[in-house]
Amino acid sequence: MPLDVEIRPDGLPEWLTPVLRAVSTVRPEQLSRFLPPEGGGRPSAVLILFGEGAHGPELLLMERSSSLRAHAGQPSFPGGGLDPEDGDPDGDGPLYAALREAEEETGLDPSGVQIFATLPALYIPVSGFVVTPVLGWWHRPTPVSPVDPAETARVFTVPVSELADPANRVTVVHPRGYRGPAFAVDSALVWGFTAGLIDRILHFAGWEQPWDRENLVPLDWQA
């Protein structure tokens, strides 16, 4: 199915202006300490999709199936590896992949999504993915739900106000010693790569509120 992958930063709601301003200047090292290695990795993309719900601006998230080999059971943005038909990883390939994967995982209609920016590619060492975050405005929302339960356990939206609420912010502690920002929202603990991107977006968009970084929770913590 043909998709509109043109990056169009025009016509966005006013509340997205801080995000658009931030992504135009942010550098890769300001987003993550894991940058693509010289040898490369598997090209992939995620869709950071902003919508507007009953409680204001919100983000679309999904929970991966517990049976998957990579990132099993983990809340994440829709996304995955580039397929050959997606095109050039250094061109529009990540845009096609982000929309295609989002449709395959959540059932959303890509024609209702306006891509307005991309972030610099980042690296996930545990899986070897080089990930391009693709930012979209959900100007015409459609119903979403898990398309294949073997891949997606559930699909949900979280208000940005809840993500920014200090009461919902914690630092997750991995059994191997990793510590990083996390969000306890909608009966889920959002952590890892996804939480890191949300944390940086909140910070650079000026939406971050002071929160207790010493509020530590183990990875198996239940919301």
Order of alpha helices (4+ residues) and beta strands (2+ residues): alpha-alpha-beta-beta-beta-beta-alpha-beta-beta-beta-beta-alpha-beta-beta-beta-alpha-beta
